[in-house]
Amino acid sequence: MAKPGIAVDLILKKMAEDADRGRERAAKASDVLLDELDTQIGPTPYNIVYEEDRIKVKHYKPKGGTKVKTPLLVVYAHINRETMLDLQPGRSVVQNLLSDGVEMYMIDWGYPTRKDRFLTIDDHVNGYMDNVIDFILKRHKISKVNIMGICMGGTLSLIYSALNPKKVRNLITTVTPTNFDTDKGLLHVWMKAIDADRLVGTFGNVPGDLMNLGFLLLNPARLMIDKYVSFFENIDNKKFVENFVRMEKWIFDSPDVSGETFRQFIKDCYQKNLLIQSKMMVGGRRVDLKKVTMPLLNIYAKYDHLVPPAACDLLTQRVGSKDTQDVCLDTGHIGIYVSGKYQKEFAPQIARWLTARDQERPKRAPRKTAPAKAKAKAKPAASASKDTQTQAA
């Protein structure tokens, strides 16, 4: 029986077809890359309403009117930039919250300079954050504000809420590390062994580029190889290229971290795990999580390689609030904010949660007293009217 021959003509035909498709993709890719690309980050309009040193506060107001009476202050991490929440049109946490009627303020921590190396967690929490919140309270003539903290910003927000519970109506923590006694994430393993004193002594402020390199090395195959392979596979897709460039601009826009803030965060949190034990000291005061009595919504990601669920899910058991909720989404650390799928779950769920808790808690009705004796003199009408007005106020 004769052996079947190799179909050389079919192989050559397939090679020719692939070459034609390759030339077409290359030509289209050239058109895409040479054309004007829209890679703007943070396109949603805002006003700068407060500035202090390097700190700025962005104000976003819903076009369709405010549905949640209490404004929301968003506190981002000191690593990378708050523009992640408004990265691209159609996938913007900011736009989604605004469309649900949430008025927002967002802290832009700016870029620390050499003089900022001595700023501590106390300076950021009881200094800058407290000043910003006092500004918002005065501006709106209210006594409490809603706070949403992102990653390390959530840790700072939790500390603030424990130290200043009378100023916080509702607290939202998202992918926020609070329990650092876990080896589920490689970052937690590394941070337990890092010499924070030597780093701060060497650099002053810890360089953002150095931290960025560390984050990339946590998952080099995906973060340093796969994404660029994906880029070349989609290089002829203009929308994909624009979104890819937006993400790259955000990733490599990495401010330094104030040296003393970095030192305390590593030593007190990652290495001693003081926060979740209510043993952490900030500004000479103990951060007692039992004083976090306001409603708490704790959102984290199932596949988060930076802040795994084990670093988040203990929080609601340690605070003093009786109104707590854990939400675990099937995504990663960044996907929770930019994934098209979770854009439909993340911000809308926050808006619903805030709306349900937006009203003042009803005051307990005054106790009824026994009727006055007949011989007691009635109060003058003017005096009674005055009392009524005072109670109403």
N, C-alpha and C positions, 0 to 999 in steps of 0.2 A: 504494500500500500504506500503510495507516494505521500511524502510529507507536504502539508500545505505550505505554500510560499508566503512570504511576507508581502502584504498589500502595500507596496511602496507608494503607489499612486494615492492611496487613501491617507497615508501619513503625510505626504507632501501637501496634499490638499488641506489637511487640518492645520499644518504649519503655516500655510499661506493665509488661511482664514484667521488664525491667531495673530499673524503679523499685521493683517489689515485692521483687525480690531485694536491692536496695540497702537498703530499709527493714528487711528481715529481718536482713541483715548488721549494720546499724547497731544494731539492738536487741540482737543477740547480742554485738556488740562492747561495747556499754554494760554488759551483764551481766558480761562478762569483766573489764573495767577496773574496775568497781565492786565486784567480788567480791574476796575475799582471795586474793592471789597468793603463791605460794611462790617467792621469788627469793633464798633464802639461798645464799651462796657458801661453799665449804669445809665441806660437811656431815659429812665423815668425822671421827669422834672422834679426838682426839689429846691428849697431855699436853705441857705446857711443862716441859722437863727442864733447860734451861740458859738463863741470861740474863746479858748483859754489855752495859752501856750501853744502847743502843737495840736491841741484837741479842737475838733469842729463837730457841730451837731447839724445833721441834715433833717429837714422837716418835709414830710410828704403828706399832702392833704387829698382825700378822695374827691374826685370830680363829681361823683353822683351824690355827695352828701355823706355826712358821718352817721353811721348806724350804731357804732359802739361809742358810748359817751366818754369813757376813760381812754385817753391816748396811750399808745404802746411805745415804750422805749426799747429799741433793739441794741443789745450790747454784743458786739462781735469779739472774736479772739484777738490777741495782740499779734498773732501769726497770720500772714496773708492779709487780705483786705475785705472789708464789708461789701464790696461790689459783687461778691459771690451771690448775694441775695437778689441781684438785679443784673444778671449776667447777659441775658439775651432776650429779645422780644418773644413773648409766648411761653417762656420758661423763666418767669420772674416771680419770686416769692413776694417781692414788694408790690408788683402790679396786682397779683392775686389778692393780697390783703387789702389793698386800696379798693379793688372792685367789690369787696365784701364790706366796705364802709369802715375800715379800721384806719384811724388817723395815726401816723407813725412819726417817731423821731428815731434817728440812728446815729450812734457815736462813730465818728471817724477818728481813730486813735492817731492818725498821722504817722510820721517817721521820726523815731527818737534820734536825738543828736547826742554828742558826747556828754553834755550836761545832764542828760536824762538817765544816765547809768545808775544814779543813786536813788531813783524813784522806786518805792516799794509797792507791794500790794495795798498797803494802807493808803499811800498817796493816790492810787488809782481808784480805790473803792470809797474811802471816806473823804477824799479830796475831789477829784474830777467827777466821779459818778454822782456823788452827793450834791455837788454844785449844779450839775446838769439837771438832776431831778428837782432840786429846789427851783430852778429856773422854769421848768415845765409846770410845776405845781402853781407857781405864782402867775405864770402866763395864762393858765386855764382857770385859775381861782378854784382849785380843787385841793383835797388833802392827801390823795393817793394816786399812784400811777401804776399801770401794768408794765411788767418787764418781761422781755424775752431774751435769754442769753444763748449764744452760739458757742459750742465747744468750750474753750478756756473762758470765753466771755460769759458762759453759763455758770462756770465756777465762781467767777467774780460776782455775778448777779445773785447767786445763792448766798455768798458771804455777805453781800450788802443787805439782802432781805433778812438774814438772821440778826444783823446788827441794827437794822432800821425797819422793823416790821410794820410800824405805824405809817410808813410812807408807801407801802406796796399793797395794792389791791389784789392782784393776781400775778403769779410767777410761772413762767414757761421756761423749761430747760430743754435744749435740743442738742443731741449728741454731746452731752456734758459729762466729763469725767468727775466722779465724786468718790468712788471707791477705787483706790489705786493698788490695793492688795490683790492683784490678779496677774497671771502670766499668760492670759489668753491672747494678748496682743504683744507683738515683738517690741513695740515702743515701750511698753511697761517694763519689759525685761531689761532693755537697754538703759532706761532712765534710773533703774535701781542701782546700776553700777557706774553711772556717769559721775565724774568729779566736777560738780557745779562750781565749787570754789576756784578750781584751776581754770575753768572756762572763763568765768567772770574776771578773774585776776588777769588773764591773758588779753581778753578782748574788750573788757568794759561792758558795753552792750553786746549781746550775743548776736552775731551776724545772721540776717535772714537767709543769705545764700548758703551758709553752713547748715542751718536747720533744714532748708529745702533739700539739700543733698542727702541728709539723713532720712527725710521722709521718702525720697525716691528709692533709697536703698532698702526700705522696708519691704518693697515688692518690686524689685528691679525688672523682672520679666514683663510684668504688666505695665508698669509706669514708665519704663525706659525703652522697651522694645515693641510690645504689642501695639501701643497707641500710634507709633510712627508707621508700623506696617499697615494699620488701619487707615492712616492718612494717605499713604500711597495707593491703597486700594480704592480710595474714594476721592482722589485728587482732581477728578473731572466733575465733581459734584460741588457746585458753588456754595450752596447752603451748608454742606458739611465742612468745607474749608473755612468758611466764615466762623462757624461755631468752634472749630478746632483752634483757630487763631485766638478767639476770645478766651478760651480756656487756658491756652498757653500764656497769654498776657496776664491773666489773673494768677496763675501758678507762680510765675517768676516775678511778680510784683510783691516781694516779700520784705516788709520792714524788719529792722532789727528789734530785739526785745530788750527792754531796760534791764541792766545787769542785776540789780538787787531784786527786781520782781521775778526774774528767771531763777535766781538763787533760792528764794523762799519757796517758789512754786515747786521746784524739783525736790528740795530737801524736806519741806513740810508735807507735801502731798504725795509725790511719787515714792519717796524713800521712807517716810515715817507714817504716811496714811492718817494724818491727824484730822483732816476735815470730816470724814464720815464718822469719826469717833467723838466729834464735838470737842476736840482738844486743841484745835488750831487757834493761835493768837494773832490778831490783826489790830494794830494800833493800840496795843495794851489791853485789848478786850478779847474774851474767849468767844469763838464762833459757835454758839450753841444752836444746833439744828432744831431743837425742840421749840425755839422761838420763831421758826418758820411756820406760822399758823395760818397764813393766807392760802387760798386754793392753789394747788400745784399740778401742772401738766408736765409730765416728764416723757419726752419723745427721744427714742434712740433707734439705731439701725442694726439689723440682724447680722449684716455682713460688713460691719465697720472694722477695718483693720487698724485704725488709730485709736478709737474709743469703743471697744467691744461691749456688748450688752452687760457683761460681768462688771464693767466699770460704771454702769449707770443704774442698774435695776434695783440696787439696794436703797437708793435715796428715799423713795416714798415711805419706806418702813422706818426711817430714822427722823423724819421731820415731825413737828408737832401738829401739822394740819390734819384735819379730819376729812378734807375734801382733796383727795389725790387721785391721779390717774396715770398709769403707765401705758405708753403706746410704742410698740416695736414694729417698725416697717421693714419689709423684706428688700432692703437695698443697702448701699454703702454710705460712707461718711459724707461724700459729696453728692451722691445720687439723691439723697433726701431733699436737696435743694434744686437740682437741675434736671433730674429725670422727668421726662414728659409724663410718665405714668403717675409718679408721686406728686407732681404739681396739682393733680386733681384731688389728692388726699391731704397733703401736708397743710397748706395755708387755709383751705376751707374748713378743716377740722379745728384749727386754731381759732378762726373767726367765730365758729359756732360755739366753741368752749367759752370764749371771752363774752360773747353775747349773753349766754346763759348766766354769767356771773357778773354782769355789768352794773346791776342795781345795788344801791346801798342795802346792807342787811337791815331788815326791819327791826326797829327798836322794840324791846319788850314793853307791852302796855302797862301803864302805871297801875299799881294795886288799888283796888277799890277800898275806900275807907268807910267806916260806919257813919251813918247820917249824923250830922251835928245836932246837939241838943237844942230844944226849942228856944231856950233862953239865950243861946249864943247869938251875937249880933252878926248880921249878914255884911259881907264886904261891900263897899261902895262899888257902883257899876263901873266907874272909871278905872278903879284898881283891878277889878276882874278882867276888864278888857286889856289892860296892860299885861297882866299875867298870861292871858291867852296869846298875845302877840309874841311874848318872850318864848313860850313853849313852841310856837310855830317856827320861830327863827332857829 
